[in-house]
Amino acid sequence: MKAQDFGVEQFGVNALECNAREKNIINRQNAFLFAYAQVGTALEACKLSGVNISTPYRWNRNDSFFYRERLAIAHAVFSETIESLIYQRIKNPKANLGTDSLIWRAIQSLNPQKFNQQPVIVMEENASKDLLAEIKRQALEAKAAALPATINEDSPEEIPEAQKLLDRGRNS
């Protein structure tokens, strides 16, 4: 991979027809994007390419020379590099590396559409009502099962605890 791989030509811009200032911007963007594809962070890419940290954000805001699309390509290249590292670890595991969970978190943040997939729960229109009705039915069954079938009033040990509390409340 070369810095020119992130060039503007693929977006229909002929860099040869640009003036010196535009060529300078394109070359600096290419250098930054090449570094970004290798390190994955703007700060490190700026250090490697010699670009001021605020410059990539300005390029992104202005989208000069299809910068956003080219940045997305560089991001995808870095994400693929991390994904490749994961597959290498799977093929050749080494004991106690300690970084596998960090690599997994990195790929989840770099490519959330692919690696942060949450289960999708599809519910029918009345599913929540049906679920609540089932919970209520089970609660009533559990309550009925907890009460004795018949109460012998001659034998106080068979009176439910709730009845005892009610009697105490009336007597006080």
N, C-alpha and C positions, 0 to 999 in steps of 0.2 A: 504494500500500500504506500502511496505517495501523497503528498499534499495536493497535487493536481487532481487526485481522485475526487476531491470535493469541489472541483472547479465549477464555474458558472456555465460552461459550454453546454452541459446537459440540459440547461434550462433555456437554451436559445440565445445566450449572450455571447457575442464574439469579443473576447477580451482583447484581441488585436486592434479592434476599432475603438477601444476605450482610451481616454486621455491618461496622462501620467498619474494624476491623483486617483482616478478610478482603478487603474492597474495596481497601484499601491494598496488600496483598500481590499481589492480582490485577493492579492497575494497575502496580505496579513490575515484575512478571513480564512484562506486556505491553510495557512500555517496553524492558526488557532484550531480549526476544525480537525486537522490531522492530529494535533496533540490531544484534543478532546476525545477523539476516537480511541486513543491509547490509554488515557488516564481517567476519563469519565467525570471529571469535575472542572468547572470553569476556572477556579483558582489555580489548580495545577497546570491546566492547559495554558493559562496566561503566563505562568512562570516559564514554561517550556518554549512558548512562542514569542515571548517578549512583548506581549500585548497588555496594555493597562486593563485592570480588572473591570472598569466601567465600560470599556469599549464593546465587548460582546453584548452587553445589555442594550447599548445604544443601537447596535446592528440589529438586534432582535426587535426592538421597538420600531425602527424604521424599515425593517425587512429589506435592507439594501442588498441588491444582487441575489435575491432569493435566499437570503441568509437562513430564515426559519426552516425551509425545506432542507437545506444543506446541513443545518444543525440536527434535524431529525435523522438524517442519514448517519451522521457521526455518532449520535446517541444509539442508533440501532447497531452500528458496528461495535461499540463498546459493550452493549448489552449482549450481543452474540459472543463476544470474547468471554464474558463472565459465564454465560450459559455453556460455552465450550469447556471452561474450567470445571464446571459442575460435572459434566459428562466424563472428563478425564478422571476426576475423583471417584466417580462411580466405577469406572473401568479398572482403576489402579488405586484402591483404597489404602491409606496409610494410617496406622493406629495413632490415636491421640494427636491429630493435627490441631484440633481445637478451633479451627477457622471455618469449618463446614457450615455451622449455623450462621456465621457472618456472611459467608458467600450466598447462602440461601436468602437471607434478608436483603442483601444487595440486589439480587436478581428480582426479588419481589418488588422492590422499590423502582428498579429500572424498567421493568416490564410488567406493570400490574395487571394489564389486560390478560396476559398469558399465565402469570404465576400467582395471582391473588384471587383466584376464582372462588367465589363464595357459592355455596349450594343455593340453587334457585328453588324456592318453594312456590308451587303454583296451587292456589286454592280456588275452589269453585265459589260461585257467588254466595251461597248459603253455608259455606263450610264453617265460618266462625260461629254462626247461630247453632249449627248442628253440634259443634264441639262444645259450646257452652251448655247445651241441653244434655249432652252425654255426661259432662262433669257434674251437673246438677242431679241427674238420675243416679250416678254412682254415689254421690254424697248422701242422698236420701236413703239409698240401700244400706250404706255403711251405718247411718244413724239408726235405721230400723233394726239392723243386726245387733247393734250395741244394746238395745233395750230388751228386757226380758219379754217373752211372749205373753205371760200372765203375771199379774202381781197379786200375791197373797197378802192382804192387808193385815192378817193376823201375825205375820212374820216380818218384823221390821228389817231384817237383814236383806230382804228381797226388794225393798223400796229403793229405787235409784237414788244415787247421791244427789242429783238435782232436786228431788222431792224433799230430801232432808234439809237442803239449804233453804228452800222455799218455806218450810215449816219454821226454821230458825228465824227467818226474816219476819214472819207473821207474829211470832211470840215475843219479839223484842219491842 
